[in-house]
Amino acid sequence: MSNFLRVKDSCKGSGSAECKTIDKMTGVRSSMPSDDPAIPESKVVANYDADDNVVSYTLLDRNSNQPTMIMEPLEFAAHQNASFGLQAMMQLSPQYALGFASAGMHSANGNTGQAYQNLGAGVTSEDYFRDVALGIAGAAISAVGVAKPSPVLSDGAANAGTGLGLKNNWQTSNNCLN
């Protein structure tokens, strides 16, 4: 939610796909918080547009009354039907990942216009570019050999989890005990 609010603040006057989605989801008025048995850790607020259509739902933390997520109606329906573990993972996911998931849901429902809008919002997200750039930089650093493997783990280890390299080193260095 903090990323949503940060991007919303920077959207003033912007026509990007991400900003169009955020403007639409904000709505013009909101309902009072209500309980939803499918989401026991949160209260739910419906957000309406000028024509009195629900454009999004905001989840509020039950303890702090602070917003934790905002979702379009289709996303909210998926959230309601998700397991508690998946609901928790959604709360931790970056906004662009949720946008990509929304694009898939809208595409599956035949709403290609909204699917493209959500896809565009994800692809143009500053956070998405940052994460992709970090991944590319990490791969490039590894490829040129700057990130050298640990000698202890690489010496005879089948993988880091087996500890075979440590066992081989211990047996070699302690042959005098045999």
C-alpha positions in Angstrom: 0.0 0.0 0.0 2.9 2.4 0.7 4.1 1.9 -2.9 0.6 2.7 -4.2 0.4 5.9 -2.1 3.9 6.9 -3.2 3.1 6.4 -6.9 -0.3 8.1 -6.5 1.5 11.2 -5.1 3.8 11.3 -8.1 1.0 10.8 -10.6 -0.3 14.4 -10.5 -0.6 15.4 -14.2 0.8 12.1 -15.5 -0.9 10.1 -18.3 1.0 6.9 -17.7 -0.9 3.6 -17.7 0.1 3.1 -14.0 -1.3 6.5 -13.1 -4.6 6.0 -15.1 -5.2 2.7 -13.2 -4.4 4.5 -9.8 -6.7 7.4 -10.6 -9.5 5.0 -11.6 -9.1 2.9 -8.4 -9.1 5.9 -6.1 -12.8 6.7 -6.8 -14.7 9.8 -5.6 -16.2 8.4 -2.4 -15.8 5.5 0.0 -18.1 3.3 2.2 -17.8 2.8 5.9 -15.4 -0.1 6.8 -17.2 -3.4 7.1 -16.3 -7.0 8.1 -15.8 -9.8 5.6 -15.6 -13.3 7.0 -13.2 -14.3 4.1 -10.7 -11.7 5.2 -10.7 -11.8 9.0 -7.6 -9.7 9.6 -8.9 -6.7 7.7 -11.9 -4.4 7.4 -13.1 -3.7 3.9 -13.9 -0.3 2.3 -15.6 0.0 -1.1 -14.5 2.9 -3.3 -17.0 4.3 -5.8 -16.8 6.4 -9.0 -19.1 9.3 -9.8 -21.7 6.9 -11.3 -21.9 5.0 -8.0 -20.0 1.9 -9.3 -17.5 0.1 -7.1 -14.1 0.8 -8.7 -12.0 -0.8 -5.9 -11.8 -2.1 -2.4 -9.3 -1.0 0.3 -8.3 -3.3 3.1 -7.7 -1.7 6.5 -5.6 -3.3 9.2 -8.0 -4.2 12.0 -5.6 -3.0 14.7 -4.3 0.2 13.2 -7.1 1.1 10.8 -4.3 1.9 8.2 -4.8 0.8 4.6 -2.8 -2.3 3.6 -4.1 -3.0 0.1 -6.3 -1.6 -2.7 -7.7 -3.9 -5.3 -10.0 -3.7 -8.3 -13.3 -5.7 -7.9 -11.9 -8.7 -9.9 -8.8 -8.8 -7.8 -10.8 -8.5 -4.6 -13.0 -11.5 -5.6 -9.8 -13.5 -6.1 -8.5 -12.3 -2.8 -11.7 -13.3 -1.0 -11.4 -16.8 -2.5 -7.7 -17.3 -1.8 -6.3 -19.2 1.1 -5.1 -17.2 4.1 -1.5 -18.0 3.1 -2.0 -16.7 -0.4 -3.8 -13.6 1.0 -0.7 -12.9 3.1 1.6 -13.4 0.1 -0.4 -10.9 -1.9 0.1 -8.3 0.9 3.8 -8.8 0.5 4.0 -8.7 -3.3 5.2 -5.6 -5.2 2.5 -3.6 -6.9 3.7 -4.5 -10.4 3.4 -8.2 -9.6 -0.2 -7.7 -8.6 -0.7 -5.7 -11.8 0.6 -8.6 -13.9 -1.7 -11.0 -12.0 -4.6 -8.7 -12.6 -3.7 -8.5 -16.3 -3.9 -12.3 -16.4 -7.2 -12.4 -14.7 -8.7 -9.7 -16.9 -7.4 -11.5 -20.0 -8.9 -14.8 -18.9 -12.3 -12.9 -18.4 -12.1 -11.5 -21.9 -11.5 -7.9 -20.8 -8.5 -7.3 -23.0 -8.6 -3.5 -22.6 -8.3 -3.7 -18.8 -5.7 -6.5 -19.2 -3.5 -4.2 -21.4 -3.9 -1.3 -18.9 -2.8 -3.5 -16.0 0.1 -5.0 -18.0 1.2 -1.5 -19.0 1.0 -0.3 -15.4 3.3 -3.2 -14.4 5.8 -2.8 -17.2 6.1 1.0 -16.7 6.4 0.8 -12.9 9.6 2.3 -11.5 9.8 -0.5 -9.0 9.6 -3.1 -11.8 12.5 -1.4 -13.7 14.5 -1.2 -10.5 14.0 -4.9 -9.7 14.8 -6.0 -13.3 17.9 -3.8 -13.4 19.1 -5.3 -10.1 18.6 -8.8 -11.5 20.5 -8.0 -14.7 23.3 -6.4 -12.7 23.5 -9.4 -10.4 23.7 -11.8 -13.4 26.3 -9.6 -15.1 28.5 -9.5 -12.0 28.3 -13.3 -11.6 29.1 -13.8 -15.3 32.3 -11.9 -15.1 33.4 -13.7 -12.1 33.4 -10.9 -9.5 31.1 -13.0 -7.3 33.5 -15.9 -6.6 32.1 -19.0 -4.9 33.3 -19.8 -1.4 36.3 -22.1 -1.4 34.9 -24.2 1.4 31.7 -24.9 -0.3 33.1 -25.4 -3.8 35.8 -27.9 -2.8 34.1 -31.2 -3.6 30.6 -30.1 -2.6 27.8 -31.5 -4.8 25.8 -28.5 -3.6 25.9 -26.1 -0.8 23.2 -27.9 1.1 25.0 -31.3 1.4 28.1 -30.2 3.1 30.1 -32.9 1.2 32.9 -30.4 0.6 33.3 -29.9 4.4 33.2 -33.6 4.9 35.9 -34.2 2.2 38.1 -31.4 3.7 37.7 -32.9 7.2 38.6 -36.4 6.1 41.6 -35.2 4.1 42.9 -33.1 7.0 42.3 -35.8 9.6 43.8 -38.8 7.8 46.4 -39.2 10.5 43.6 -40.4 12.8 42.8 -43.5 10.6 
